[in-house]
Structures are given as C-alpha cells and as structure tokens.
Amino acid sequence: MKKIILTILLIANVQFLFASNVLVINSYHKGYEWSDNIIKGMEHILYSNTDINVNILYMDSKRIYSKEYYDNLKNLYKVQLKNRKYDLVIAVDRFAYDFILDNYSQFFKDEPILAVGIESYSKEKAKKYGVEKKVSALLEKRDLKANLEAIGKIMPSLKKLYIINDKSLNALHTEPLIKEVIKDYGNNYKIIYLTENNLEDLKKRFSKYEKDSAALFIRFYKNANGELNKNKSIGMFIKKAKIPVFITDSLFIKKGAIGGKIIDLNRFGETSGEMALDILYKPNYKHKIDISKDLYYIFDSQKLNEFSLSINSLLYECELVNKRLSFYDKNRGFIEFVFTISPLLVFLILGLLHNIYMRKQVEKELRQRIDFDKVLLNAIESPIFWQNSKGIIVDLNNTFCKLIKMNYDELYGKKLKDFEDNKNVSKVINVLEKYKENKDENYAVKDFDENSEKKVFLLKQKKFWDDKLKSEGLVTIFTDITREREIAKEKQKNKQFIIQQSKLAEIGEVFSSIAHQWKSPLVEITAIAQELFYTKSCKEIKEDDSFVSDIMSQVDYMTRTINDFQRFIMPSNTKVTFDIKETIDSMLEIINHNIKYNNIRINIVVEKSTNLVISGYKNEFMQSFLNIINNAKDELLNNDYKNRKIEIKIFNKDDKLVITIEDNAGGIDSQNMHKVFKPYFSTKKDGHGIGLYMTKMIIEDKMDGKIFVYNTKNGALFNITLGQEQ
C-alpha cells in the first residue's frame, strides 16, 4: 500500500515539475466584475490544458492605493514569490503591469510578461526596465468613434450627448480618445463630458427625461473622494436613467443599458488565454503588442423598445439580447414538432384506443390480483392489520379478526380505540402502547384459541408509504411464537439435564478421592480402637480421654469431607454471593488426596487488593472448575512425577474478576484447539477436551462470564473472566 501511495505522489510531483506555471497578478480584488470576467475567460482557455498550473494574486488597487500599501504588498509578494519559477507572468490592467515593471528585477529573472486590459503601451517605459523584448500585450481599446457613429444613426435627431467618465487613473488614459471624438463630432450635436464628483450627482442629473438626448457611459467606478461604486449601484443608475444610456463594455448589458459597440470581457479573456498559450508553447515566439478585436454590436431589445429606438439603420451585424419573442418564436419547437409528427397523429389515435383497451384489461387483472392478495393475506396464520396515519384500519386478515373475536366489517374503516370496551381489543391496545414506549423490547400477547389452547404472539410494527396515494401508515404483525417458546423451555430443561449429567460424570472422580481420603482416618480409628482395647486395664482416665479425642478428630474430618461433597452434588437453584478463593479452596479440598497422590503441586496466587466476591451459581462454578483441574491432572500424568504443577492466578481487570489456570502438561494439539469447547468432543490423547463444552456453558450461562484457552510455552492456559456487581 505504501509503495502505491509513493508511486502516486511521485507521478504527481513529476507532472507538477513538467507542467507550465503561470502567475496572474490582478490589479483589483476578487469580486470586481470587470477583471473577474476577463480572468474567467482566460481560465476557460488555460484550464483546457491539464499541464498548466495557474496562481492568481489580487492587488486590490481600486480600494487601497497608498504608497505604504504598495510597499507592504511588495514585501508580501517577495515572500510569496521567493524561490518560485514561473513560465509566464500575466498582468491584468495598468496597476498590475506597472507593479511588475517596478519590481521585475527583484521578483523575476527571464519570465515573459503578458499585459492584459491596458489601454496603451509605452515601448520606452518597457525599455527603461529592460523588458522590452519580454513584454507582449493585448490592449483594450474602446471604440468611441464607432459608438458615436452608431448613436447618431439610431438617434438621427440627437441634439445632446453626455460622455460619462470618472477621475481614476484608468480614466486619464481614456481622456485623449474622448477629446478626439469631441473634436470630430462636436459640430453634429452638443457633447458634454461629465466627470461628476459622485454617483448620486449622476442619478439626479438623469432622473428627468430630456428629449433628443443620450449618454455614453465609459466608466464611473470611483467617486471623487475615492469611494468605490459597486456594479450593482451603477447598474441601477443606468436602468433608472430617463435617457438612453449606451455603453462600451459588456458589464452592463442586460442591466439597463441600450448597448453599443462593446468589448465582450469574457471573450477578451479567452483571447488573452490563447495568446498566453502561444507564448508558452509556440517555439521561437516573438513578443507582440495586439489591440483587442473582441468588440461586438450588442443591443438590449427591451431598452430599445422602451425609448422607441431602432437599429435597422445600422449596416453592421448586431446581436440582440432580451428580445421579445413572438408566439411563433415562443412556441417554435412545439409548432415544428406538431408539423413533423402530423402524419403520425392517426397512428397516435389508434395507439390511444389500443391503450384504453389495454387499460381495461389491466384493471381486470388488477382486480383479480387484489382478490388473490386478499386470499393470500387471509391464508397467513399470523394476525395482521393496517392503519393509516390517523389510526384508521384500512385492511386486516381473518386471523386478526379471530384474535380479537370480531368480524371484518365491524373493524374496517374504524379505529381500535372505538372498541376499547372490548376486553380483547383493550388487551391489544395496551400492548401497542407499551410497544410505542420501547420499540426495542419484544412484547408478547397471550390468548387462547377456539380449542382453549394457549397461544403466544410476538408484536412487530413497520411503517409503510403508498406512492400512489402519497400517504403513510403502519402495519402491525402478531407472529405466533407458541412453538418457539415451548422449544426454548424444552431446551432449558435439556440444558439443566446435561449439567447434572456432567456433574454425575465428575462424581466418580470425587468418590475416588473421598475413598482415598477416608482410608487414612479409618485406619487411624481402627488402630486407636485396638490400642484402647488392649490397654483398657489402664487406670488413667486422661489417657482414655486422649484416645476418644483422637477418634472424634478423625470422625469430624470424615464428616466435613462428606458434607463438602454433599453440598457439591446439590444443584444450585438461585444466585448467591460467594468468595471465589474460598470456593476454589473448598473444591480443591474435596480432591486433595487425588492431587497429592499424583504428586501434583497446585499454587494459588491472589493479587493484592483483589475483590474476590462474585454473584452466581456456586456449585455449578465448582463443577466447571473441577472439570478443568481434572483434565489438567489427567494430562499431567504423562509428565515426570517431579514435574507436575498447576498455577492458579486471581486478579481484577477492568471491573472484572479474572481467573487463569495454567498447567505444564505440554499444551493442546493445535488441530483440536478450536474444538475443545464443542459438545461431545473428547480425546484420550488430549485430556483438555473432555467435558469443556459443559464448562463453557456454565461459565457463560450461569456465571455471566467468558472463557477461552490458548497454549503457553509449557502447557495450556485457561482464562475465565467473571462480571462483578459494583
């Protein structure tokens, strides 16, 4: 996996190394519509080449233009552009271009420059900075003469034309063109050049209608105080102006302007992108200064109609937007479609007739299907009924009717609560309410059938959605689990039988141990009795008392042994709280003789501060513990008599009591490891498998614990984890 990831990263890095890197410095901020449209068109072309990486920096020169700001911006770019190599640097408009020239020697080495959107180019200025052979440019030349020609033809009675421009640096570059057209066309009509202080002054000036007057809007992005006007505000001014307003770029087309010969900024950006590709990929490319030809006559049809103007007098190809569509234009596709398919109408009618016939057939089949579903529903032995979102019964089967001893017609279209006086219905309602309170709990309904046999039903509800009727409802199903309950009870009885049967299997071992344990005290008693018989002439009473005391001591030991055994074979009926260490000691005492006789050493280690109290079935735990010890004992007999030991450890872990039983008998055959806890598994070779299914069942069912086994270096280790009440 790591190799695959490294390979992918390596491929990505190789692609990055061989990709062309382009830096775009935008004079303005992101969101400034003029430059955003140019960059959008540029990206459309550049991003069609997957091997070009574009990085865009925004100077925000419209809003901040102080020397301090440019000095800080210079320092910021110095950090950002450090150790970065670009194949092309693109400047969008004048501020970015001048910034690049001023700082070229600090930021760049031999990178070519593409100036986009500037209105004029000075070869002398480029030469001053030593980049005259590195600069290409796409100039944005607004065609003011063509616009005045078009305005004159559209409005032949024109007497007054306002030319609107702001006082920004860009406006200064446009002023020579404005003065030129004033000189050329000033004799045809009055031309007023406006550089108002703010947008509000313009709004007031053009809030009243002036006959035979128009305005040519070039730009007005800044008020005299430097405050930036948003395009939305400018658009509202143009839209509400009471005289026709012509424009020179595409920013305000469809936003209230009449139109004109305008620069399409998006297409201008695409041309810039194509020029950038030529610089990057054309061999022996020579820098050049081009004037944009992305100018088009575009007019707003609705605004032309508003001022009763026509463009029919223009001899140029024009594009109309916001056209009012005729009935034919609005429905062109439909009308053409109708004429196209008219020969097929006859076939369509025949098809409709056939469709009606087929629908009748489908309805007939649907009715048959509904009848079949009804029969199928009633054939289901589980009681079922449907309710809509309001609780009204919309369908049910006969089995449910039998459950509550009511007929179909009585229940259909009614709510269950309408029959809450009926004890059978009331029983169902109570169970449903309990089910709503806790849907994770299984709720059962008990009933007696017509043969007076007890039935148990399990409740289940499911929401449904009808797509045709757009409605939801609830399906309630009562599943008959009478047989499952009986099987579960029978299984529980069998489990108890198996436990007792297993316990009887261990009794033989215990009897053998008790027999050995009783032999010694019986021999002692016999010897004491014989000695008393032969020395009964002794007159010392104290000596007689000593004999009696020895006999009683042996009898008491035998009594305790048989009592321990008697408690062990008694089945546990209820949970009790007991000390696990004391219980293990008691169990080992019963089989003590067998353990000692076979030279087996048992060591019990209890960690300090261990909580030894648990709740469970004590005798069953003793039985499961005895199974493990006996299996270990049988296997240890194969060892040398000097090397037989069992290690028992008791400690707490995560609020649990853990008991580990480890022997040194060599471990369990790996082929049998997964079988040792399965029922009826036993092998003479592997003593650990005998009786361990019952041990597992007791630990899990009776003691609410877990048991598992694994091999250690010397033998097998059983791990028993028991829960403790906190």
Order of alpha helices (4+ residues) and beta strands (2+ residues): alpha-beta-alpha-beta-alpha-beta-alpha-beta-alpha-beta-alpha-beta-alpha-beta-alpha-beta-alpha-beta-beta-alpha-beta-beta-alpha-beta-alpha-alpha-alpha-beta-beta-alpha-alpha-alpha-beta-beta-beta-alpha-alpha-beta-alpha-alpha-beta-beta-alpha-beta-beta-alpha-beta-beta
